[in-house]
Amino acid sequence: STQSTWDGYKSYQLKIVEMLTKFETRSNRVKGLSFHSKRPWILTSLHNGVIQLWDYRMGTLIDRFEEHDAGPVRGIDFHPSQPLFCSGGDDYKIKVWNHKLRRCLFTLLGHLDYIRTVQFHKEQPWIVSASDDQTLRIWNWQGRSCISVLTGHNHYVMSASFHPKEDLVVSASLDQTLRVWDISGLKKQKSNTSELLNVNLNQELFGGNDVMVKLILEGHEKGVNWASFHPTHPLIVSGADDRSIRIWKMDDARGFEIEQLRGHVNNVSCVLYFKDFVISNSEDRTIRVWDVKQRSAIHTFRRDSDRFWILAAHPDRNLIAAGHDTGMNVFKLERERPAATLCGNILYWVRDRQLRSYDFESKQEDPLVQLRRNTYPPLSLSFCPTERMALFYYDNDGGTFELYTVPKSGTNPEDVKKGFYSSAVFFSRSKFAVMDKTKQVVLRNKNNDIIKVLSPIGSADYLFPAANGQVLARSEDKVSLFDMAQKKVIGECSASKVKYVVWSADMNRVALLAKHQITIATRKLKSVCSLHENTRIKSGGFDENGVLIYTTLNHLKYCLPSGDTGTIKTLESPIYIVKVEGNTIHFLDREAKVNSMDIDSTEYRFKTALAQQQYNEVLRIVKRTNIYGQSLVAYLQQKSFPEVAMHFVKDNHIRFNLAIECGNLPVAKETALQLNDADSWRTLADVAMQHGNVELCELAYQRTNDVDRLMFLYLLTGNTDKLQKLMDNKRDVNTRFQYSLFLGDHESQIKVLEETGQYALAYKVAEGHQMEDKAATLLTTLQASLQTSEQDAATVLSRVEAQLA
C-alpha cells in the first residue's frame, strides 16, 4: 500500500505546474482566510493572533486587528453584505468586527476550548462555530447570544459550515466522522424572551432540540480536518489525516461515499469545491486540483519549505487563496485571458474549449472547431487565414502545440497535429516556427514536416508573431527581430520579461507588454517610448493614429507616441482589447465574450494633433468639445503651449498667468481688470515694460498708485507735462528735487529749496544759471534769515547765561 501510494505521488509530481500567483504575502503562519464578496479584499488570521486586511489587487495592507488574547486566530469570515467580519481564536472567543469603524463591536462567549472555524450565514443573522470542546454552536449575532449548541462529536470539531442554499450544516471532526445537521428548526424559534431564556439554558445543559443530526458519514480512517458542501449538487467533499479526499452523496434519508481521491502523502488540511473541480491542500506542501471524473489531479502546485493549512475560494471570481507557514498566496486556477488573434477584420479566439470567429463588419459570430484538449486553455493562438489553420500553444507539460485544419463547415477538426515545443507561431502563409527544448528554432510546414532547424537566437526562450517572414524572439532583458530568410537578427529592443506583443494594423508599431512595463517600438524594433504602471497591465491595441490604448486591472488608458499617458476611464473588471476602431473599443471580457464600448477620445486626439502641429484640428476639437481640467492645462504648459491652454481655463488667476507666460497682453489686461489686485497689476506692468507697451505699463502703475514708478516711466519717455503734474502733487521734497534735477528745471529746484529753507543753495542755483532777479531776491531773503538767526541765537545765549548765574 505504501509503495503504491509513493508511485502515485511520483506520477503526480510530473504534473506540477507554475502557480498563476496574483498576490503574495510574507507573514506568520496563516490559519484562516476569507474573501470579500465585492471588494478586492482578503482577510488573513495568523498563528500569532493578528488579523490582517489586504487589498490583493493593489498589493497593500489596509488594516490590522489585534484584540484577540494570546494565541492563534484560526477562524475568519466576511459577512456577505454587511461591513462586518467575525473571528475565532484560541482564547475561546468569537469577535464580531466592523471593518469600516475599524474596531471590535462585541465578543461572543461560550466555547470552552480553541475555536477552529467561524462562518456567517448568507441570509440569517447567524454564525456557526466549531471548537475543540467537541461542539458546534450557532449564534445570533444581532441578539449577541448562542441559539443552539450542537453536540454529538466525541473529539475536536475541526470545521463547520452552512450549506449555501439549504438549511444544513456540515461538520468534520477528529473522531473520524462527518455530521450533517438540519437547522430548519431554528427558523421556528419563538421570539418570546422568557422562552428564549429557557431555550438557551436547555441548550447549554442538553444541546437543545431545534437542530437535528441528519446524517453521520463514516469512512475515513483517521481524523477529518475539513468538509465542504457542493454549491449546487447534494455532494460533500472531505479531507482527513488518512491523506485521502472523499466525496459523499446525500439524499433525504442517507449519505454514502461515491469517490475517493488519493495522492497526498501527508495530512489533508483543507478541501473545497471550485467550479467543476475539487481543490485540496496538505501538509505535504502541495495544493492539488482534482478532476473528479478522471479521478486524478490535473494540477499540482508545490512549495519547497512551507506546509499548506487553509484554502478559500472567491464566491464570484476565478481566485483562490492558500495559507501556508510563511504567508499566503492569491492565485488563479487558469488564465482568464482568452487566446485570441486578429486577422484583418476577423477575430479568432477560444471560448469554452472552442475556436470561434467574429466578423466586425457583419457582427456575426461563428463556431469553427471544438478543441480536443479540455484540461487546460491555450496560452496563445496563431491563425493562417489562407490555409484556414489554427496553431495553439499550451505552456503546461513542458510546452506543446496543436495544429488544427479548420473545416469549412461543422465543428469537428479535419486534422490535428501535435508537438512538444516551448512556443509556436506562424511566420508565413503555410509555415510556422517552434522552439525546442534546446532553444533551437524549428521551421515546419502545414503538414507538420520539419523544413529547417536554425541555431538558437541568442538566449531567446519564446517566439512572438511579427511581419511576414519574421518572428520576435524574447530573451530575459530584450526582444529581437529575427528574419527567417536572412537567418539573422535584424533589430533589438531592450524590454524585460515581455509577456505579450501587440502590433498596429499597418505593422509599423509594436507594443511589448510586460507585467508592469510597456515598450513601444518601430517595426525594426527601434524604441519609441516606454512607460511603467504600478498595477498589472492586461492588454492593448493601436488606433489608426498610432496611439496605444491599453488596460490595467482597473483602468483604460492611452499612450501617445511621444510617451505621454492618460486615463480614459475606470473599469469595473479587467478587459482584453482586441481592436480599436475610432471611438470604439472592441474587447473580450473574462467570460471570453466579444463586447465593445464607446470612449471619449477627445483628450488624446487633442494631444496627438498638438504634437503633430495640426493646429486646424486643435481648433476644431476646441470648438466642438468641452475639454477642461487642471491636468490638461498643466500638460499644455509643460509642452509650451500656454496660448492654447488659455482656451480651456475659466479661472481668472490661471488665465492671467497663462496670458503672461505666452505674452498675450490684451488677455492679460482683460483678466487683470477683472481681478483688480495689486500683484496682478505689478506683474502686468513688468511684462508690459519688457514688451515696450508704455500705455499698458502706465495703466498698471496708475492702478497700483505707484507714483515713483510712474514718474520714472514719464521721465524715461520724456512726458514732461505728466511728470510735472505729478511733481506738483508730490509731497516728498527729495523726490521733487531729484526729478527737477533730471529735468533741468531750475525754477522747480529753487522752489523746493525755498520751501525747505535752503536759501543759500537756492541763491547759488539762481546765480549759477544767470537768474539775476531771482538771485537778488534770494540774497535779500538770505540776509534777513541770517539776521533773524543771529537774534535768535543771542536770545538763547542770554537765557543760558541767566540760568547759569
VOGU-3710 file (C-alpha; in Angstrom, 3 decimals, decimal comma):
1> stqstwdgyk> 0,000/0,000/0,000  2,797/2,403/0,911  4,687/1,603/-2,284  1,610/2,172/-4,465  0,954/5,490/-2,758  4,536/6,581/-3,381  4,310/5,529/-7,043  1,149/7,575/-7,351  2,920/10,523/-5,755  5,757/10,267/-8,255
11> syqlkiveml> 3,304/10,224/-11,157  1,581/13,308/-9,811  4,879/15,085/-9,469  5,116/15,115/-13,261  2,061/17,399/-13,351  3,465/20,112/-11,096  2,810/23,456/-12,807  3,640/27,060/-12,057  1,079/28,822/-9,911  -0,621/31,824/-11,547
21> tkfetrsnrv> 0,041/33,988/-8,499  -1,752/37,339/-8,354  -0,760/38,359/-4,852  1,548/37,007/-2,166  2,306/37,979/1,429  5,024/37,095/3,892  3,839/36,762/7,481  3,392/34,435/10,389  1,599/31,145/9,665  -1,813/31,783/8,093
31> kglsfhskrp> -4,624/29,769/9,735  -7,736/31,445/8,292  -8,722/33,181/5,029  -11,819/34,948/3,732  -12,515/36,863/0,507  -14,765/39,915/0,450  -17,651/39,311/-1,947  -17,463/42,698/-3,713  -14,212/44,477/-2,943  -10,718/43,188/-3,787
41> wiltslhngv> -10,048/42,406/-0,128  -8,964/39,330/1,748  -8,744/38,691/5,488  -5,967/36,564/6,939  -5,858/35,315/10,514  -2,415/34,403/11,784  -0,902/31,979/14,250  0,385/34,919/16,324  -3,152/36,259/16,913  -3,070/39,105/14,361
51> iqlwdyrmgt> -5,795/39,638/11,755  -4,736/41,372/8,533  -6,930/43,014/5,893  -5,265/43,119/2,450  -6,131/44,652/-0,890  -4,939/41,865/-3,180  -5,426/43,926/-6,339  -3,157/46,768/-5,213  -0,971/44,560/-3,007  -1,332/46,755/0,085
61> lidrfeehda> -2,097/46,113/3,738  -5,265/48,039/4,614  -5,571/47,339/8,345  -4,540/45,163/11,291  -6,714/43,927/14,168  -5,081/42,654/17,344  -7,700/42,428/20,091  -7,653/38,641/20,480  -5,777/37,438/23,546  -2,567/35,460/23,160
71> gpvrgidfhp> -2,742/32,545/20,762  -3,647/31,797/17,147  -6,761/33,103/15,414  -7,910/30,110/13,367  -11,317/31,166/12,028  -12,190/34,256/9,986  -15,128/35,184/7,733  -16,523/38,257/5,959  -20,237/38,933/6,154  -21,704/38,619/2,636
81> sqplfcsggd> -23,438/42,029/2,684  -22,704/43,962/5,896  -19,402/45,741/6,728  -18,674/43,019/9,274  -16,392/40,081/9,812  -16,099/37,546/12,603  -13,094/35,753/14,055  -12,495/32,882/16,441  -9,294/32,065/18,275  -7,524/30,020/20,893
91> dykikvwnhk> -8,748/32,459/23,560  -12,175/30,686/23,288  -13,716/33,942/21,999  -15,675/34,836/18,889  -15,382/38,503/17,986  -17,566/40,437/15,569  -15,849/43,393/13,935  -16,870/46,378/11,821  -14,109/46,999/9,287  -15,453/50,481/8,496
101> lrrclftllg> -15,251/51,519/12,142  -12,010/49,536/12,456  -12,949/48,038/15,807  -14,493/45,045/17,537  -18,225/45,510/18,171  -18,731/42,699/20,673  -17,476/39,299/21,837  -19,439/36,039/21,984  -18,513/33,758/24,879  -19,497/30,137/25,418
111> hldyirtvqf> -16,941/27,770/23,905  -14,670/26,020/26,385  -11,706/25,315/24,102  -9,967/26,506/20,935  -12,260/27,742/18,151  -11,362/26,244/14,767  -13,706/27,901/12,252  -16,400/30,592/12,130  -18,816/31,411/9,311  -21,688/33,843/8,684
121> hkeqpwivsa> -24,964/32,591/7,261  -25,802/34,204/3,903  -29,340/35,224/4,861  -29,974/34,705/8,582  -28,203/36,678/11,345  -26,300/33,560/12,345  -22,714/32,488/12,902  -21,677/28,835/13,103  -18,522/27,951/15,013  -16,540/24,738/15,521
131> sddqtlriwn> -14,426/24,115/18,590  -12,070/21,710/20,302  -14,677/21,459/23,088  -16,327/18,878/20,752  -19,321/21,105/19,964  -20,627/23,353/17,250  -22,516/26,484/18,208  -24,879/28,659/16,228  -25,053/32,279/17,351  -27,462/35,094/16,623
141> wqgrscisvl> -25,034/37,955/16,120  -27,809/40,546/16,161  -29,037/39,267/19,512  -25,448/38,581/20,616  -26,417/35,179/22,005  -25,989/31,471/21,355  -29,164/29,988/19,900  -28,033/26,370/19,554  -25,302/24,049/20,813  -24,694/21,037/18,540
151> tghnhyvmsa> -23,311/18,082/20,443  -22,506/14,565/19,295  -18,893/14,557/18,172  -16,528/12,941/20,673  -13,315/14,657/19,538  -12,225/18,081/18,323  -14,583/19,609/15,730  -12,198/20,864/13,069  -14,602/22,666/10,730  -18,246/23,627/10,317
161> sfhpkedlvv> -20,040/25,436/7,518  -23,533/26,348/6,364  -24,969/24,991/3,147  -25,114/27,865/0,589  -28,850/27,310/-0,085  -30,396/24,723/2,222  -30,911/24,658/5,997  -27,959/22,373/6,612  -24,620/22,472/8,406  -21,730/20,055/7,830
171> sasldqtlrv> -19,063/19,428/10,438  -15,802/17,468/10,403  -14,174/16,012/13,489  -11,109/14,148/14,577  -13,496/11,385/15,691  -13,217/10,296/12,002  -16,792/11,298/11,136  -18,696/13,973/9,309  -22,078/15,101/10,509  -24,803/16,846/8,547
181> wdisglkkqk> -27,176/18,849/10,745  -30,695/20,003/9,920  -31,083/23,570/11,234  -34,549/24,315/9,810  -35,956/24,200/13,342  -34,042/27,335/14,260  -36,278/29,409/11,999  -39,293/28,331/14,052  -37,966/29,560/17,372  -40,376/31,890/19,105
191> sntsellnvn> -39,336/35,432/19,901  -40,740/35,362/23,453  -37,990/36,490/25,822  -38,782/34,064/28,622  -38,956/31,120/26,213  -35,630/32,141/24,687  -34,049/32,146/28,124  -35,343/28,629/28,749  -34,151/27,529/25,290  -30,655/28,893/25,929
201> lnqelfggnd> -30,456/27,181/29,332  -31,679/23,899/27,839  -29,086/24,139/25,052  -26,252/24,696/27,476  -27,273/21,650/29,529  -28,539/19,193/26,938  -27,671/20,587/23,491  -31,229/21,628/22,531  -33,611/20,041/20,050  -34,014/22,706/17,359
211> vmvklilegh> -31,074/21,245/15,410  -31,111/17,574/14,499  -28,415/15,299/13,157  -29,497/14,330/9,659  -26,532/12,194/8,578  -23,400/10,703/10,094  -20,801/9,897/7,443  -18,151/7,355/8,365  -15,305/6,008/6,296  -12,166/7,994/6,988
221> ekgvnwasfh> -9,504/6,005/8,787  -8,183/8,975/10,744  -9,428/12,320/11,953  -11,258/14,527/9,437  -9,890/18,051/9,112  -12,320/19,672/6,695  -15,683/19,215/4,982  -17,406/21,394/2,359  -20,740/21,348/0,568  -21,014/21,424/-3,202
231> pthplivsga> -22,716/24,747/-4,091  -25,443/23,171/-6,277  -25,340/19,368/-6,050  -26,090/17,148/-2,995  -22,397/16,419/-2,509  -19,867/16,843/0,271  -16,093/16,685/-0,020  -13,872/15,923/2,967  -10,154/15,699/3,706  -8,505/13,865/6,569
241> ddrsiriwkm> -5,315/12,793/8,278  -5,534/9,474/6,408  -4,261/11,501/3,397  -7,411/10,832/1,410  -10,106/13,040/-0,061  -13,584/11,557/-0,114  -16,710/12,649/-1,913  -20,060/11,869/-0,355  -23,521/11,954/-1,842  -26,525/12,644/0,331
251> ddargfeieq> -30,274/12,413/-0,059  -33,165/12,821/2,323  -32,558/9,502/4,073  -28,886/8,634/3,841  -25,395/9,614/2,785  -22,741/7,443/1,229  -19,233/7,669/-0,222  -19,068/7,757/-4,020  -15,451/8,655/-4,715  -12,038/8,578/-3,105
261> lrghvnnvsc> -9,076/10,652/-4,313  -5,570/9,746/-3,248  -2,248/11,345/-3,977  -1,318/13,475/-0,982  1,440/11,967/1,153  0,597/13,808/4,359  -2,444/15,092/6,225  -5,049/16,844/4,057  -5,719/20,088/5,895  -8,424/21,693/3,737
271> vlyfkdfvis> -10,565/20,781/0,733  -13,326/22,565/-1,182  -15,265/22,664/-4,444  -14,293/25,216/-7,078  -16,337/25,225/-10,291  -16,137/21,664/-11,637  -13,036/20,783/-9,637  -12,030/19,801/-6,128  -9,088/21,680/-4,635  -7,143/20,378/-1,658
281> nsedrtirvw> -4,055/21,360/0,261  -1,897/19,356/2,581  0,985/19,332/4,969  2,932/17,606/2,151  3,497/21,182/0,834  1,214/20,809/-2,192  -2,080/22,095/-3,481  -3,842/19,723/-5,849  -6,632/20,349/-8,314  -8,686/17,241/-8,953
291> dvkqrsaiht> -10,845/16,280/-11,902  -13,413/14,102/-10,180  -14,495/12,388/-13,385  -10,933/11,365/-14,218  -10,159/10,638/-10,538  -6,801/12,330/-10,875  -5,011/15,547/-10,051  -4,806/17,712/-13,158  -2,663/20,403/-11,484  -0,250/20,270/-8,592
301> frrdsdrfwi> 1,261/23,384/-7,021  4,153/22,849/-4,655  6,177/24,921/-2,186  9,583/23,662/-1,184  9,542/24,549/2,504  6,004/25,526/3,583  3,084/23,370/4,641  -0,362/24,460/3,497  -3,122/24,886/6,106  -6,153/26,649/4,682
311> laahpdrnli> -7,914/27,369/1,371  -10,537/29,929/0,391  -12,321/30,461/-2,930  -13,773/33,757/-4,108  -17,574/33,483/-4,405  -17,709/35,060/-7,881  -14,235/35,320/-9,380  -11,596/32,912/-10,569  -9,496/33,406/-7,440  -8,222/31,020/-4,781
321> aaghdtgmnv> -6,236/31,807/-1,658  -3,966/29,397/0,172  -2,394/29,953/3,577  0,929/28,371/4,494  3,681/28,522/7,092  5,150/31,849/5,938  2,200/33,722/4,461  -0,438/33,233/1,805  -0,948/33,303/-1,968  -3,862/34,517/-4,051
331> fklererpaa> -3,805/32,737/-7,395  -5,894/31,733/-10,382  -6,613/28,192/-11,358  -6,312/29,026/-15,035  -5,856/32,105/-17,152  -8,872/34,286/-17,727  -7,252/35,869/-20,760  -8,659/34,014/-23,768  -6,190/33,083/-26,501  -7,051/35,381/-29,413
341> tlcgnilywv> -5,675/36,846/-32,634  -6,974/39,447/-35,079  -6,631/38,801/-38,810  -7,811/41,806/-40,770  -11,353/42,431/-39,634  -11,978/38,967/-38,188  -11,255/37,949/-34,626  -10,340/34,350/-33,806  -10,432/33,308/-30,174  -11,104/30,426/-27,800
351> rdrqlrsydf> -14,156/30,163/-25,583  -15,308/27,056/-23,740  -12,603/24,984/-25,448  -13,936/26,026/-28,847  -12,298/28,094/-31,580  -14,666/30,838/-32,680  -14,605/33,721/-35,168  -16,217/37,149/-35,113  -16,579/39,440/-38,131  -16,569/43,069/-37,009
361> eskqedplvq> -18,257/44,220/-40,196  -21,188/41,828/-40,229  -21,258/41,415/-36,421  -21,503/37,673/-36,972  -20,049/35,121/-34,589  -19,397/31,550/-35,724  -18,068/28,402/-34,012  -15,229/26,919/-36,031  -13,809/23,885/-34,302  -14,004/22,081/-30,965
371> lrrntyppls> -10,623/21,682/-29,286  -9,720/18,176/-28,227  -7,916/19,159/-25,066  -10,197/20,069/-22,216  -7,989/20,263/-19,143  -6,052/23,450/-19,787  -6,713/26,515/-22,006  -4,144/27,516/-24,655  -1,711/30,297/-23,890  -1,562/31,648/-27,455
381> lsfcpterma> -3,282/31,331/-30,815  -1,824/31,955/-34,244  -4,106/31,759/-37,294  -3,375/31,402/-41,014  -6,487/32,626/-42,914  -5,362/31,472/-46,350  -4,878/27,861/-45,239  -7,576/28,022/-42,526  -5,136/26,645/-39,986  -5,082/27,416/-36,263
391> lfyydndggt> -1,944/26,940/-34,184  -2,438/26,637/-30,425  0,328/26,703/-27,863  -0,067/25,266/-24,338  2,535/26,032/-21,704  1,761/23,087/-19,415  3,524/19,710/-19,525  6,697/21,431/-20,654  5,053/23,124/-23,640  3,044/21,641/-26,505
401> felytvpksg> 1,394/22,851/-29,695  -1,620/21,664/-31,653  -2,173/22,479/-35,327  -5,803/22,345/-36,471  -7,077/22,486/-40,021  -10,380/24,278/-39,628  -13,217/22,702/-41,634  -15,387/24,922/-43,805  -18,474/23,649/-42,035  -19,095/21,817/-38,807
411> tnpedvkkgf> -17,088/21,881/-35,615  -15,100/18,644/-35,849  -11,491/19,214/-36,910  -10,333/17,503/-40,061  -6,799/17,027/-38,817  -4,864/17,740/-35,625  -1,077/17,666/-35,451  0,895/17,933/-32,226  4,392/18,532/-30,969  6,301/19,203/-27,750
421> yssavffsrs> 7,907/22,635/-28,019  8,218/25,774/-25,903  6,434/28,145/-28,341  4,745/28,091/-31,737  3,834/30,865/-34,214  3,109/31,269/-37,957  5,670/33,326/-39,862  4,291/32,871/-43,428  1,081/31,671/-45,084  1,767/27,966/-44,588
431> kfavmdktkq> 4,842/27,746/-42,366  5,282/28,077/-38,647  8,203/28,214/-36,253  8,562/26,384/-32,958  11,295/26,402/-30,317  12,526/23,097/-28,965  13,973/22,284/-25,547  17,490/23,284/-26,648  16,162/26,714/-27,851  16,725/25,817/-31,497
441> vvlrnknndi> 14,155/27,282/-33,881  12,466/24,551/-35,914  10,619/25,536/-39,096  7,677/23,344/-40,099  5,162/23,337/-42,937  1,413/22,870/-42,811  1,858/19,095/-42,792  3,948/19,447/-39,639  7,064/18,316/-41,523  10,392/19,810/-40,463
451> ikvlspigsa> 11,756/22,144/-43,138  14,792/23,516/-41,384  16,413/23,756/-37,950  18,052/27,065/-37,009  20,536/27,764/-34,250  19,279/29,363/-31,027  18,546/33,096/-31,302  20,905/34,207/-28,563  19,300/33,399/-25,216  15,739/33,639/-26,554
461> dylfpaangq> 13,198/31,339/-24,889  9,928/32,293/-26,597  8,619/33,399/-30,017  6,025/36,047/-30,869  4,480/36,862/-34,271  5,898/39,638/-36,459  5,692/40,747/-40,110  5,676/38,139/-42,847  8,904/36,122/-42,831  9,909/37,336/-39,379
471> vlarsedkvs> 9,405/36,473/-35,716  10,077/38,235/-32,443  12,346/36,292/-30,083  12,090/37,068/-26,369  15,073/36,953/-24,023  15,251/37,857/-20,354  16,027/41,540/-20,950  15,344/42,175/-24,645  13,299/41,258/-27,688  14,977/40,513/-31,042
481> lfdmaqkkvi> 13,538/40,709/-34,551  14,664/37,628/-36,460  14,426/37,373/-40,241  13,906/33,816/-41,448  15,288/34,370/-44,963  18,452/36,112/-43,763  18,730/33,804/-40,745  19,859/36,616/-38,523  18,676/39,211/-36,030  17,871/42,481/-37,806
491> gecsaskvky> 16,710/44,506/-34,802  16,708/44,530/-30,997  14,872/46,400/-28,282  15,521/46,402/-24,543  12,449/45,116/-22,713  12,424/42,828/-19,678  10,155/39,820/-19,228  7,787/40,563/-22,099  4,564/38,546/-21,874  2,571/39,744/-24,892
501> vvwsadmnrv> 3,112/41,774/-28,045  0,608/43,978/-29,879  1,106/45,121/-33,490  -0,592/48,071/-35,166  -2,798/47,318/-38,176  -0,127/48,576/-40,621  2,631/46,685/-38,732  4,597/49,926/-38,274  4,374/49,920/-34,464  4,658/47,197/-31,867
511> allakhqiti> 3,952/47,331/-28,145  5,897/44,957/-25,906  3,786/44,286/-22,819  5,352/43,086/-19,576  3,762/42,759/-16,165  4,220/46,434/-15,255  6,044/47,861/-18,295  5,147/48,760/-21,871  7,748/49,472/-24,537  6,618/50,860/-27,900
521> atrklksvcs> 8,947/50,352/-30,872  9,014/50,660/-34,644  8,711/47,697/-36,990  12,533/47,466/-36,898  12,420/47,415/-33,077  13,793/50,908/-32,599  12,468/52,038/-29,234  9,997/54,922/-29,384  8,948/55,258/-25,755  8,271/53,236/-22,634
531> lhentriksg> 6,057/53,553/-19,580  5,655/51,942/-16,165  2,426/51,037/-14,346  2,062/50,154/-10,676  -0,806/47,752/-11,387  -0,790/44,824/-13,791  -1,018/45,567/-17,496  -3,627/43,349/-19,135  -3,897/44,178/-22,857  -3,504/46,818/-25,562
541> gfdengvliy> -4,339/47,887/-29,087  -3,301/50,644/-31,509  -5,743/53,075/-33,094  -5,389/54,449/-36,622  -3,190/57,359/-35,401  -0,640/55,154/-33,659  -1,987/55,812/-30,161  -1,784/52,757/-27,899  -4,945/52,105/-25,899  -4,177/49,710/-23,067
551> ttlnhlkycl> -5,822/48,320/-19,959  -4,633/47,641/-16,448  -6,535/45,780/-13,756  -8,902/48,688/-13,210  -8,249/51,397/-15,809  -8,464/52,030/-19,536  -5,547/54,259/-20,552  -3,730/55,665/-23,575  -0,098/56,224/-24,511  0,900/58,665/-27,251
561> psgdtgtikt> 3,940/58,036/-29,479  5,640/60,825/-27,519  5,293/58,797/-24,316  2,547/60,954/-22,791  -0,091/58,895/-20,979  -3,527/59,478/-19,540  -6,584/57,710/-18,153  -9,699/57,307/-20,269  -11,979/55,625/-17,734  -12,134/53,308/-14,742
571> lespiyivkv> -13,030/49,666/-15,319  -15,148/47,524/-13,023  -13,294/44,389/-14,142  -10,349/43,697/-16,456  -10,936/43,536/-20,208  -8,765/42,350/-23,098  -8,632/44,727/-26,052  -8,714/43,099/-29,491  -9,422/46,070/-31,774  -9,547/49,881/-31,555
581> egntihfldr> -11,794/51,494/-34,120  -12,258/55,259/-33,846  -14,023/55,942/-30,565  -14,969/52,294/-30,085  -13,003/49,695/-28,168  -13,702/46,058/-29,038  -12,666/43,651/-26,306  -13,081/40,218/-24,759  -14,297/40,032/-21,185  -13,373/37,399/-18,628
591> eakvnsmdid> -16,111/35,130/-19,948  -14,443/35,338/-23,393  -17,421/37,175/-24,875  -16,956/39,846/-27,547  -18,057/43,281/-26,343  -17,496/46,886/-27,299  -17,595/50,235/-25,571  -17,586/53,817/-26,789  -14,950/56,053/-25,243  -14,270/59,769/-25,172
601> steyrfktal> -11,108/60,065/-27,242  -11,098/63,880/-27,236  -8,202/64,246/-24,860  -5,707/62,008/-26,628  -6,822/63,134/-30,111  -6,254/66,710/-28,981  -2,790/65,872/-27,648  -1,939/63,950/-30,808  -2,964/66,865/-33,039  -0,989/69,230/-30,858
611> aqqqynevlr> 2,146/67,045/-31,014  1,827/66,798/-34,813  1,268/70,596/-35,006  -2,095/70,122/-36,692  -3,455/73,393/-35,346  -6,579/73,350/-37,504  -7,531/70,043/-35,916  -6,725/71,504/-32,491  -9,075/74,427/-33,094  -11,771/72,110/-34,420
621> ivkrtniygq> -11,583/69,976/-31,291  -11,635/73,066/-29,088  -14,753/74,441/-30,786  -16,702/71,170/-30,895  -15,940/69,787/-27,457  -15,694/70,936/-23,890  -12,389/69,699/-22,551  -11,289/71,337/-19,358  -9,299/70,421/-16,319  -6,164/71,320/-14,452
631> slvaylqqks> -4,291/68,294/-15,798  -4,874/69,394/-19,389  -3,769/72,939/-18,573  -0,656/71,607/-16,850  0,044/69,414/-19,876  -0,218/72,384/-22,266  2,053/74,458/-20,041  4,537/71,587/-19,807  4,555/71,239/-23,589  4,999/75,020/-24,029
641> fpevamhfvk> 1,519/75,705/-25,371  0,186/78,267/-22,852  -1,694/80,158/-25,555  -3,722/77,015/-26,269  -4,239/76,349/-22,587  -5,982/79,705/-22,191  -8,922/78,385/-24,208  -9,644/75,765/-21,535  -9,384/77,944/-18,450  -12,169/79,831/-16,760
651> dnhirfnlai> -10,342/80,710/-13,563  -9,044/84,273/-13,961  -5,910/83,701/-11,891  -4,817/80,766/-14,067  -5,882/82,547/-17,216  -3,855/85,637/-16,229  -0,747/83,539/-15,538  -1,092/81,742/-18,878  -1,507/85,063/-20,698  1,622/86,395/-19,008
661> ecgnlpvake> 3,529/83,227/-19,862  2,738/83,450/-23,558  2,945/87,259/-23,691  -0,693/87,798/-24,615  -1,022/91,323/-23,173  -4,624/92,026/-24,254  -5,879/88,898/-22,430  -3,638/89,704/-19,500  -5,092/93,210/-19,330  -8,637/91,864/-19,564
671> talqlndads> -8,147/89,384/-16,718  -6,208/91,925/-14,623  -9,152/94,319/-14,869  -11,415/91,534/-13,605  -9,038/90,503/-10,836  -8,063/94,091/-9,955  -5,442/93,145/-7,385  -2,086/94,835/-6,867  0,042/91,746/-7,529  -1,519/91,166/-10,938
681> wrtladvamq> -1,046/94,803/-11,971  2,597/94,808/-10,837  3,258/91,605/-12,813  1,499/93,060/-15,849  3,498/96,292/-15,577  6,801/94,390/-15,622  5,785/92,286/-18,629  4,370/95,324/-20,455  7,655/97,166/-19,869  9,568/94,186/-21,312
691> hgnvelcela> 7,340/94,278/-24,399  7,613/98,075/-24,699  3,908/98,632/-24,135  4,130/102,020/-22,381  0,396/102,670/-22,266  -0,324/99,341/-20,528  2,582/99,850/-18,156  1,276/103,337/-17,319  -2,208/101,908/-16,654  -0,781/99,261/-14,349
701> yqrtndvdrl> 1,190/101,851/-12,336  -1,888/104,042/-12,122  -3,995/101,137/-10,871  -1,492/100,412/-8,094  -0,970/104,136/-7,366  2,774/103,586/-7,737  3,765/107,240/-8,205  7,508/106,645/-8,032  7,497/104,134/-10,872  5,023/106,241/-12,807
711> mflylltgnt> 7,259/109,302/-12,509  10,237/107,271/-13,622  8,216/105,995/-16,600  7,320/109,578/-17,582  10,963/110,559/-17,178  12,112/107,736/-19,481  9,510/108,526/-22,100  10,008/112,314/-21,891  6,436/113,020/-20,897  7,314/116,208/-19,015
721> dklqklmdnk> 3,770/117,509/-18,699  2,526/114,455/-16,795  5,757/114,303/-14,815  5,423/117,976/-13,860  1,835/117,419/-12,769  2,918/114,527/-10,539  5,787/116,589/-9,151  3,415/119,375/-8,210  1,229/116,946/-6,278  4,127/115,102/-4,710
731> rdvntrfqys> 4,791/115,997/-1,061  8,132/114,252/-0,874  10,611/117,124/-1,416  13,522/114,766/-2,066  11,711/113,139/-4,983  10,590/116,528/-6,348  14,118/117,931/-6,172  15,588/114,750/-7,732  13,228/114,822/-10,725  13,731/118,622/-11,130
741> lflgdhesqi> 17,439/117,853/-11,449  16,678/115,096/-14,024  14,537/117,554/-15,984  16,915/120,531/-15,626  14,042/122,609/-14,241  15,925/125,302/-12,303  12,818/127,110/-11,167  11,452/123,938/-9,612  14,792/123,306/-7,941  14,800/126,821/-6,436
751> kvleetgqya> 11,169/126,407/-5,374  11,886/123,182/-3,488  14,973/124,714/-1,804  12,986/127,780/-0,749  10,226/125,574/0,738  12,786/123,773/2,828  14,603/126,964/3,983  17,731/126,252/1,953  18,087/129,898/0,799  21,845/129,727/0,323
761> laykvaeghq> 21,544/126,737/-2,039  18,642/128,411/-3,824  20,700/131,588/-4,267  23,633/129,583/-5,702  21,331/127,828/-8,179  19,852/131,166/-9,330  23,243/132,803/-9,537  24,785/129,869/-11,398  22,085/129,935/-14,066  22,081/133,740/-14,650
771> medkaatllt> 18,739/134,253/-12,973  19,765/137,749/-11,691  16,394/138,979/-10,478  15,679/135,770/-8,641  19,211/135,726/-7,197  18,814/139,294/-5,847  15,521/138,388/-4,189  17,032/135,279/-2,670  20,058/137,242/-1,404  17,766/139,672/0,433
781> tlqaslqtse> 15,807/136,795/1,890  19,028/135,060/2,906  20,364/138,173/4,714  17,098/138,624/6,576  17,160/134,971/7,537  20,705/135,294/8,849  19,825/138,378/10,962  16,861/136,597/12,396  19,064/133,615/13,155  21,650/135,842/14,916
791> qdaatvlsrv> 18,959/137,491/17,068  17,527/134,159/17,971  20,975/132,900/18,875  21,672/135,934/21,093  18,370/135,463/22,890  19,107/131,788/23,534  22,619/132,641/24,765  21,352/135,247/27,244  18,820/132,759/28,628  21,542/130,155/29,158
801> eaqla> 23,824/132,681/30,923  20,954/133,734/33,174  20,299/130,210/34,161  23,967/129,601/34,892  24,165/132,739/37,089
//
